[in-house]
Amino acid sequence: MGIQWPSKQARDDGMKRAMEDPRMAGPEGAPFDGKRMVFGGFVPLLDA
C-alpha cells in the first residue's frame, strides 16, 4: 500500500524533513552502487 498522509502539506513537510535527515544519506564508500544494480546481471532461468 504505502504511506497515507493526512494532507499534501503534511506529506511535503514530512518528506522534506526525512530527506534532510543525515541518517538518510547512507554510508560513504558503500560496497555497491544501488542505482546501477537494477540494470545488470539478469539471466532468464527458463526459455518458453
MOPAC internal coordinates of N, CA, C and O (Angstrom, degrees):
PM7 1SCF
backbone

  N    0.0000 0     0.00 0     0.00 0    0    0    0
  C    1.4416 1     0.00 0     0.00 0    1    0    0
  C    1.5204 1   109.70 1     0.00 0    2    1    0
  O    1.2310 1   118.42 1   102.44 1    3    2    1
  N    1.2733 1   120.61 1   -77.56 1    3    2    1
  C    1.4598 1   122.70 1  -179.35 1    5    3    2
  C    1.5206 1   110.67 1   130.91 1    6    5    3
  O    1.2310 1   121.72 1     2.49 1    7    6    5
  N    1.2967 1   114.30 1  -177.51 1    7    6    5
  C    1.4686 1   120.35 1   179.93 1    9    7    6
  C    1.5175 1   108.78 1   -80.99 1   10    9    7
  O    1.2310 1   120.87 1   -45.24 1   11   10    9
  N    1.3186 1   115.94 1   134.76 1   11   10    9
  C    1.4587 1   120.81 1   174.98 1   13   11   10
  C    1.5211 1   107.67 1  -110.78 1   14   13   11
  O    1.2310 1   121.00 1   -64.88 1   15   14   13
  N    1.3225 1   115.69 1   115.12 1   15   14   13
  C    1.4572 1   121.95 1  -179.20 1   17   15   14
  C    1.5306 1   109.14 1   -92.56 1   18   17   15
  O    1.2310 1   119.97 1   -32.94 1   19   18   17
  N    1.3307 1   117.65 1   147.06 1   19   18   17
  C    1.4690 1   119.83 1   179.73 1   21   19   18
  C    1.5268 1   113.19 1   -68.20 1   22   21   19
  O    1.2310 1   120.07 1   155.26 1   23   22   21
  N    1.3450 1   117.47 1   -24.74 1   23   22   21
  C    1.4637 1   120.96 1   178.37 1   25   23   22
  C    1.5200 1   109.58 1  -158.32 1   26   25   23
  O    1.2310 1   121.03 1   -14.13 1   27   26   25
  N    1.3160 1   115.64 1   165.87 1   27   26   25
  C    1.4648 1   119.96 1   178.61 1   29   27   26
  C    1.5260 1   110.24 1   -65.65 1   30   29   27
  O    1.2310 1   120.15 1   141.43 1   31   30   29
  N    1.3223 1   117.33 1   -38.57 1   31   30   29
  C    1.4636 1   121.07 1   179.31 1   33   31   30
  C    1.5287 1   110.54 1   -63.46 1   34   33   31
  O    1.2310 1   119.81 1   137.44 1   35   34   33
  N    1.3242 1   117.96 1   -42.56 1   35   34   33
  C    1.4698 1   121.39 1   177.68 1   37   35   34
  C    1.5254 1   110.02 1   -62.60 1   38   37   35
  O    1.2310 1   120.18 1   139.84 1   39   38   37
  N    1.3296 1   117.26 1   -40.16 1   39   38   37
  C    1.4688 1   121.22 1   177.92 1   41   39   38
  C    1.5182 1   111.15 1   -63.27 1   42   41   39
  O    1.2310 1   120.42 1   132.10 1   43   42   41
  N    1.3239 1   116.80 1   -47.90 1   43   42   41
  C    1.4597 1   120.66 1  -179.05 1   45   43   42
  C    1.5270 1   111.16 1   -60.86 1   46   45   43
  O    1.2310 1   120.32 1   135.45 1   47   46   45
  N    1.3320 1   116.99 1   -44.55 1   47   46   45
  C    1.4656 1   121.08 1   179.59 1   49   47   46
  C    1.5300 1   111.15 1   -65.35 1   50   49   47
  O    1.2310 1   120.57 1   135.86 1   51   50   49
  N    1.3149 1   116.51 1   -44.14 1   51   50   49
  C    1.4604 1   120.85 1  -179.18 1   53   51   50
  C    1.5153 1   112.65 1   -64.96 1   54   53   51
  O    1.2310 1   120.10 1   136.98 1   55   54   53
  N    1.3274 1   117.41 1   -43.02 1   55   54   53
  C    1.4586 1   120.81 1   179.30 1   57   55   54
  C    1.5248 1   111.31 1   -66.94 1   58   57   55
  O    1.2310 1   120.30 1   141.91 1   59   58   57
  N    1.3318 1   117.02 1   -38.09 1   59   58   57
  C    1.4662 1   120.53 1   177.85 1   61   59   58
  C    1.5227 1   110.27 1   -62.57 1   62   61   59
  O    1.2310 1   120.67 1   133.84 1   63   62   61
  N    1.3295 1   116.33 1   -46.16 1   63   62   61
  C    1.4652 1   119.97 1   179.26 1   65   63   62
  C    1.5279 1   111.57 1   -64.48 1   66   65   63
  O    1.2310 1   120.16 1   141.79 1   67   66   65
  N    1.3189 1   117.29 1   -38.21 1   67   66   65
  C    1.4665 1   120.32 1   179.92 1   69   67   66
  C    1.5289 1   111.21 1   -65.87 1   70   69   67
  O    1.2310 1   120.08 1   137.74 1   71   70   69
  N    1.3238 1   117.46 1   -42.26 1   71   70   69
  C    1.4609 1   120.48 1  -179.03 1   73   71   70
  C    1.5205 1   112.42 1   -71.29 1   74   73   71
  O    1.2310 1   119.87 1   155.16 1   75   74   73
  N    1.3352 1   117.85 1   -24.84 1   75   74   73
  C    1.4676 1   121.26 1   177.37 1   77   75   74
  C    1.5283 1   111.97 1   -82.64 1   78   77   75
  O    1.2310 1   119.81 1   167.58 1   79   78   77
  N    1.3147 1   117.97 1   -12.42 1   79   78   77
  C    1.4596 1   122.12 1  -178.68 1   81   79   78
  C    1.5268 1   109.22 1   -69.42 1   82   81   79
  O    1.2310 1   119.71 1   -54.57 1   83   82   81
  N    1.3329 1   118.17 1   125.43 1   83   82   81
  C    1.4665 1   120.05 1  -178.05 1   85   83   82
  C    1.5273 1   113.38 1   -62.36 1   86   85   83
  O    1.2310 1   119.41 1   158.57 1   87   86   85
  N    1.3206 1   118.73 1   -21.43 1   87   86   85
  C    1.4643 1   121.15 1   178.79 1   89   87   86
  C    1.5284 1   112.04 1   -69.04 1   90   89   87
  O    1.2310 1   119.98 1   161.42 1   91   90   89
  N    1.3285 1   117.65 1   -18.58 1   91   90   89
  C    1.4638 1   121.53 1   179.56 1   93   91   90
  C    1.5313 1   112.44 1   -81.75 1   94   93   91
  O    1.2310 1   119.70 1   167.69 1   95   94   93
  N    1.3232 1   118.18 1   -12.31 1   95   94   93
  C    1.4634 1   121.60 1  -175.95 1   97   95   94
  C    1.5269 1   111.65 1   -71.20 1   98   97   95
  O    1.2310 1   119.53 1   150.50 1   99   98   97
  N    1.3115 1   118.51 1   -29.50 1   99   98   97
  C    1.4573 1   120.67 1  -178.26 1  101   99   98
  C    1.5186 1   110.64 1    84.00 1  102  101   99
  O    1.2310 1   120.63 1   -12.16 1  103  102  101
  N    1.3011 1   116.40 1   167.84 1  103  102  101
  C    1.4650 1   119.83 1  -177.99 1  105  103  102
  C    1.5237 1   111.99 1   -75.48 1  106  105  103
  O    1.2310 1   121.07 1   -33.08 1  107  106  105
  N    1.3252 1   115.56 1   146.92 1  107  106  105
  C    1.4570 1   120.34 1   174.23 1  109  107  106
  C    1.5201 1   108.57 1   -72.55 1  110  109  107
  O    1.2310 1   120.43 1   -38.14 1  111  110  109
  N    1.3086 1   116.79 1   141.86 1  111  110  109
  C    1.4531 1   120.26 1   178.51 1  113  111  110
  C    1.5176 1   112.91 1    69.30 1  114  113  111
  O    1.2310 1   120.45 1  -138.71 1  115  114  113
  N    1.3311 1   116.74 1    41.29 1  115  114  113
  C    1.4612 1   120.16 1   178.60 1  117  115  114
  C    1.5332 1   109.30 1   -58.90 1  118  117  115
  O    1.2310 1   119.50 1   -30.09 1  119  118  117
  N    1.3170 1   118.55 1   149.91 1  119  118  117
  C    1.4634 1   120.72 1  -175.58 1  121  119  118
  C    1.5274 1   114.80 1   -71.27 1  122  121  119
  O    1.2310 1   119.38 1   171.58 1  123  122  121
  N    1.3268 1   118.79 1    -8.42 1  123  122  121
  C    1.4584 1   120.96 1   178.75 1  125  123  122
  C    1.5207 1   109.65 1  -150.28 1  126  125  123
  O    1.2310 1   120.70 1   -18.23 1  127  126  125
  N    1.3054 1   116.26 1   161.77 1  127  126  125
  C    1.4585 1   122.54 1   177.27 1  129  127  126
  C    1.5247 1   107.67 1  -102.42 1  130  129  127
  O    1.2310 1   120.08 1   -76.55 1  131  130  129
  N    1.3097 1   117.46 1   103.45 1  131  130  129
  C    1.4585 1   122.33 1  -176.21 1  133  131  130
  C    1.5144 1   113.63 1   -59.77 1  134  133  131
  O    1.2310 1   119.78 1   148.53 1  135  134  133
  N    1.3362 1   118.02 1   -31.47 1  135  134  133
  C    1.4662 1   120.88 1   179.50 1  137  135  134
  C    1.5269 1   111.07 1   -65.70 1  138  137  135
  O    1.2310 1   120.12 1   146.16 1  139  138  137
  N    1.3091 1   117.38 1   -33.84 1  139  138  137
  C    1.4597 1   120.35 1  -178.17 1  141  139  138
  C    1.5226 1   112.07 1   -87.72 1  142  141  139
  O    1.2310 1   120.02 1   159.45 1  143  142  141
  N    1.3142 1   117.57 1   -20.55 1  143  142  141
  C    1.4580 1   120.99 1  -179.14 1  145  143  142
  C    1.5264 1   112.51 1   -60.47 1  146  145  143
  O    1.2310 1   120.52 1   147.35 1  147  146  145
  N    1.3125 1   116.61 1   -32.65 1  147  146  145
  C    1.4592 1   121.52 1  -175.42 1  149  147  146
  C    1.5224 1   111.19 1   -65.74 1  150  149  147
  O    1.2310 1   119.97 1   149.77 1  151  150  149
  N    1.3233 1   117.66 1   -30.23 1  151  150  149
  C    1.4627 1   120.65 1  -169.40 1  153  151  150
  C    1.5298 1   114.81 1   -92.60 1  154  153  151
  O    1.2310 1   118.67 1   170.20 1  155  154  153
  N    1.3016 1   120.14 1    -9.80 1  155  154  153
  C    1.4561 1   116.44 1  -171.24 1  157  155  154
  C    1.5131 1   115.48 1  -127.95 1  158  157  155
  O    1.2310 1   121.60 1   -21.17 1  159  158  157
  N    1.3073 1   114.54 1   158.83 1  159  158  157
  C    1.4484 1   121.26 1   168.43 1  161  159  158
  C    1.5046 1   118.29 1    84.26 1  162  161  159
  O    1.2310 1   118.67 1  -165.18 1  163  162  161
  N    1.3036 1   120.14 1    14.82 1  163  162  161
  C    1.4565 1   120.66 1  -179.57 1  165  163  162
  C    1.5209 1   109.82 1   -91.89 1  166  165  163
  O    1.2310 1   120.80 1   -52.03 1  167  166  165
  N    1.3169 1   116.08 1   127.97 1  167  166  165
  C    1.4649 1   121.91 1   178.92 1  169  167  166
  C    1.5265 1   107.44 1  -127.02 1  170  169  167
  O    1.2310 1   119.86 1   -47.84 1  171  170  169
  N    1.3535 1   117.88 1   132.16 1  171  170  169
  C    1.4595 1   119.48 1  -179.95 1  173  171  170
  C    1.5337 1   111.39 1   -63.86 1  174  173  171
  O    1.2310 1   120.65 1   -41.41 1  175  174  173
  N    1.3079 1   116.37 1   138.59 1  175  174  173
  C    1.4646 1   121.15 1   178.22 1  177  175  174
  C    1.5236 1   111.45 1   -86.34 1  178  177  175
  O    1.2310 1   120.30 1   155.97 1  179  178  177
  N    1.3351 1   117.04 1   -24.03 1  179  178  177
  C    1.4587 1   121.01 1  -175.48 1  181  179  178
  C    1.5224 1   109.19 1  -144.86 1  182  181  179
  O    1.2310 1   120.53 1   -50.45 1  183  182  181
  N    1.3213 1   116.58 1   129.55 1  183  182  181
  C    1.4623 1   121.16 1   174.68 1  185  183  182
  C    1.5227 1   108.02 1   -98.00 1  186  185  183
  O    1.2310 1   120.88 1   -54.53 1  187  186  185
  N    1.3147 1   115.92 1   125.47 1  187  186  185
  C    1.4691 1   120.34 1  -178.69 1  189  187  186
  C    1.5067 1   111.63 1   -89.66 1  190  189  187
  O    1.2310 1   120.10 1   180.00 1  191  190  189

